[in-house]
Amino acid sequence: MSRRPFHKVLIANRGEIALRVMRTARRLGHGVVAVYSDADAGAPHVRLADQAVRLGAPPPAQSYLNIPAIIAAAKATGADAVHPGYGFLAENEDFARACKEAGLVFIGPSPEAIEAMGNKAGAKTIMQCAGVPCVPGYQGEDQGDEAMLREAKRIGFPVMIKAVAGGGGRGMRLVSEAGAFADALRSARSEAAAAFGDGTVILEKAIANPRHIEIQVFGDSHGNAVHLGERDCSVQRRHQKLIEEAPSPAVGPELRARMGAVAVQAVKALTYEGAGTLEFLLDGDGQFYFMEMNTRLQVEHPVTEALTGLDLVEWQLRIAAGEPLPLRQEQISFTGHAIEVRLCSEDAAQDFMPQSGRMALWEVPEQIRVEHALETGAEIPPYYDSMIAKLISHGASREEARARLITGLEQAVALGVTTNQSFLSSCLRHPAFAAGKATTAFIAAHRDELRAPGVAAEDMALAALLLSVSHPLAHPFRQGRSLAPAFATPLRFALGDDVSECELLRDRDGSYSVVHGGVAQRYEIVALDGETIWIRRDGIVDSARFVRDGDRLFVQHRGRVLALRDLTLAAPLSAAASGGDGKVRAALNGRVVAVLVKPGDQIAAGQPVLTLEAMKMEHVHTAGIAGTVSAIEVAEGDQVTTGRIVVEIAG
């Protein structure tokens, strides 16, 4: 692929990766151009670029996957190079080819390399020919339902269904038995087609409790190739990574050298140019099996940057300009330990269901690296991936890196949209992770332990206090004694599905008492400054962050986030919220991808009736009661908002 110097880079992506690429491109003296959808018109990556061009409507197919529009944007702004980031078109050979044909430098590998390795079936064949161990499976051309089931039975359950054209856990399903195969195959194909434009899948034998190990590689146009060590990406949900670290607790110097040598050999065989990652499964006996190659920069590249002191985006830009690799293999060294967590707008208590909405308060810790494109008041749209930030720590030892990340994660403030912040903290604190024993089964094996514990009485009382003092009609806070007689203020609020009632009293000494469930918690407000409150209880001064957004209150206390809805002046809740009224409501903003029932069908409680797609993932909705389907209120392809009635059932 032709390489030449360039001066202005169009970044064909959004969010934190767009800002990350801008930072290095500007440091190297390049101009930067942003592109955006209507949902991102006011986003930071748009405001901070030298120029920005609108691509289209929010859905990715009309914006960030619109190849002609991106090429036109580059031409219109005079950009002579394109950086794809990750996701969207980063591993699309047609996009790389379109850039080349338009005279643009594509900051990534050649279209031929992307095509060869971006297709999981073809990649496995190439690796098998190169003598790289691969997981047993099926990657044949016959994609018929009967053929796929036959091959799954030949391989033996459990099997993995994987989309050939993508990654990130999309289009991937673990199937334990033949009876569940047909539904899983349909869902995987649908999700893959929506995310990558290709519903083709392969099958692989599922290896029990492996580690997910990847090797970072680089190649240049001069025939050089190096590896930058491994990353352990075993902690995952929905087959998507949540925590990455390096070095892996399971990889010693000898195994690292072997895996690195295999990866470099593959890069040289492909005459590969740019950044790439070879992903492997590592079993308990130290045997590793090739899964796939990602022909792009990875989300978790900051882990390797922390360990090596290198800027991987700079390497990408220099290689794309025709320069040789900056270092030889023997010049690359590793220092300390690094861990990254992915902060996602999702509800871990609801099977990691994606969340969208307004980030009412956002602050980042200062002592660790945070990659993000957020700000207070930012809207998180439902059209894109749920990851909203990455937090990365580095320490002299694994324990130091882990401790620093726990502290930084608990100091980060993300209020207004439900996130996995508390869940990530639980993962980092868990004894299995602390001991370096986490495999890909970690979250499934410890799900109940990792979920947030029940709300402590003191947290409930603190939330009730803040519900009162943050109310827009509340009297301004004043310290000191009160001459007014104490009287009880009734409060009612919802915390998740639970509704609580309590009473708040201000005593004459200036303190407050919250009575909940017959138990009184007594607080003294020491100070109240913006979104921070300092309280004294039992002689100890403590603080909490909070923000009120309409009738919703968000409280962060000791790393725990509570989201309440003020019901003090609201009518009592009905059974509607749980679907007990026979109406199935959309649990989130999304697009209808499958209607699984029709009017007149007799269905059971809990039976799937409809599937929504949001943030590139599918979410099945089930019937709240048994009965007859009386109405279908939506059609496939419809975009729906949270709470909209989609199916009605007569009991």
Buried (B, 14 or more C-beta within 10 A) or exposed (E): BEBEEBEBBBBBBBBBBBBBBBBBBBEEEBBBBBBBBBBBEEBBBBEBBBBBBBBBBBBBEBBBBBBEBBBBBBBEBEBBBBBBBBBBBBBBBEBBBBBBEBEBBBBBBBBBBBBBBBBBBBBBBBBEEEEBEBBEBBBEEEBEEEEBBEBBEEBEBBBBBBBBBBBBBBBBBBBEEEEBBEBBBBBBBBBBBBBBEBBBBBBBBBBEEBBBBBBBBBBBBEEBBBBBBBBBBBBBBBBBBBBBBBBBBBBEEEBBEEBBEBBBBBBBBBBBBBBBBBBBBBBEEEEBBBBBBBBBBBBBBBBBBBBBEBBBBBBBBBBBBBBEBBBEBEEBEBEBBBBBBBBBBBBBBBEBBBBBBBBBBBBBBEEBBBBBBBEBEBBBBBBBBBBBBBBBBBBEEBEBBBBBBBBBBBBBBBBBBBBBBBBBBBBBBBEBBBEBBBBBBBBEBBEEEBEBEEBEEBBBBBBBBBBBBBBEEEEEEEEEEEEEEEEEBEBBBBBEEEBBBBBBBBEEEEBBBBBBEEEEBBBBBEEBEEBEBBBBBEEEEBBBBBBBBEBBBBBBBEBBBBBBBBBBEEEEEEEBEEBEBBBBBBBBBBBBBBBBBEEEBEBEBEBBBBBBBBBBBBBBBBBBBBBBBBEBBBEEEBBBEBEBBBBBBEE
